Amino acid sequence: MLYAAQAGVGEMQNSKVLIVDDSPTMRQLIVFALGRISGLQIDEASDGVAALKMLSAERYDLLLTDINMPIMDGLKLVSLVRNDPHYKSLPVVVITTEGAQMDRERALALGANEYVTKPIQTARIVEVTRHLLESLD
């Protein structure tokens, strides 16, 4: 599903974001949060396998992924993305209920740029997204 954010906080013209979470409600919350940044195009995937298919067909500027998902979890997805020469530098944000320091360290060691715990705070998602997209310029 593709969304084009309208007016909002700041502008990220033509930036494409992929949200990966098995919960439609959580994806909707993240889409809503990112809707505050105008110019974003947002795609959604329900698991890591679907995300890999989308990554192979499209160019994305940012990946936000959950950890706990069926078929392929977010950590495996991060690992595969980091080992793909086309997406080695793609900024990755892990958004998860896993708040333990060990989980955070593992995600960052695999190559995640940011680690955000649920319940998500809209301002935090917007801040992390803007920071990572601005660093691409």
C-alpha positions in Angstrom: 0.0 0.0 0.0 1.4 3.4 -0.9 0.7 6.6 0.9 1.8 10.1 0.0 1.9 12.3 3.1 0.3 15.7 2.6 1.1 18.8 4.8 3.0 18.3 8.0 6.2 18.9 9.9 9.1 19.6 7.6 9.5 18.2 4.1 11.3 15.1 2.8 10.5 15.3 -0.9 10.5 12.0 -2.7 11.8 10.0 0.2 10.5 6.4 0.3 10.0 4.6 3.6 9.2 0.9 4.1 7.4 -0.1 7.3 7.6 -3.7 8.3 5.3 -5.0 11.1 2.9 -8.0 11.3 0.4 -5.8 13.2 -1.8 -3.7 10.8 -2.6 -1.5 13.8 1.0 -0.8 14.5 1.7 -0.1 10.8 -1.2 2.3 10.8 0.1 4.1 13.9 3.6 4.5 12.3 2.0 5.7 9.0 0.0 8.2 11.0 3.1 9.4 12.8 5.1 9.8 9.6 2.2 11.6 8.0 3.5 14.7 9.8 6.4 14.8 7.4 5.3 16.0 4.0 6.7 14.4 0.9 7.2 10.9 2.2 6.0 7.9 0.2 5.3 5.1 2.6 5.0 1.4 1.8 4.0 -1.4 4.2 5.0 -5.1 4.5 3.7 -7.6 7.0 6.9 -9.6 7.4 10.5 -9.8 6.5 10.0 -11.9 3.3 7.4 -9.5 1.9 9.8 -6.6 2.8 12.7 -8.3 0.9 10.5 -8.7 -2.2 9.6 -5.0 -2.0 13.3 -4.0 -1.4 14.3 -5.9 -4.5 11.7 -4.1 -6.6 11.9 -0.6 -5.3 14.5 1.9 -3.9 13.9 2.9 -0.3 15.5 5.6 1.8 14.6 4.2 5.2 13.4 0.9 6.6 11.4 0.7 9.9 10.9 -2.9 11.2 9.5 -4.8 14.1 11.5 -7.7 15.5 8.8 -10.3 16.4 7.1 -11.3 13.1 6.1 -14.6 11.5 8.0 -16.1 8.5 11.0 -13.9 9.0 11.7 -11.7 12.0 13.2 -8.2 11.9 16.6 -9.1 13.1 17.0 -11.6 10.2 15.8 -8.9 7.9 18.3 -6.4 9.2 21.1 -8.9 8.8 20.1 -9.7 5.2 19.7 -6.0 4.3 23.2 -5.3 5.7 24.7 -8.1 3.6 23.1 -6.8 0.4 25.5 -4.4 -1.4 22.5 -2.4 -2.8 21.1 -1.8 0.7 24.2 -1.9 2.9 23.9 1.8 3.7 20.1 1.9 4.0 19.1 3.5 7.3 17.3 0.9 9.5 15.1 1.6 12.5 14.0 -1.3 14.7 10.7 -0.6 16.5 9.9 -3.3 19.0 8.4 -4.3 22.4 11.8 -5.9 23.2 13.2 -3.3 25.7 16.1 -5.4 27.1 19.6 -3.9 26.7 20.7 -7.3 25.2 18.1 -7.0 22.4 19.1 -3.4 21.7 22.7 -4.3 21.5 22.0 -7.3 19.2 19.9 -5.2 16.8 22.6 -2.4 16.7 25.4 -5.0 16.2 23.5 -6.4 13.2 23.4 -3.0 11.7 20.3 -1.1 12.8 20.9 2.6 13.0 18.2 3.3 15.7 16.3 1.2 18.2 12.9 2.5 19.4 10.8 0.6 21.9 7.0 0.3 21.9 4.6 1.8 22.8 5.8 4.2 20.1 5.8 8.0 20.7 4.9 9.9 17.6 7.4 12.6 18.3 10.2 10.0 18.6 9.4 8.3 15.3 9.2 11.6 13.5 12.5 12.8 15.1 14.4 9.5 14.2 13.0 9.5 10.6 13.9 13.1 10.0 17.4 12.7 11.4 18.1 9.6 9.3 16.6 11.0 6.1 18.4 14.3 6.5 21.7 12.5 7.0 21.3 11.0 3.5 21.7 14.4 1.9 
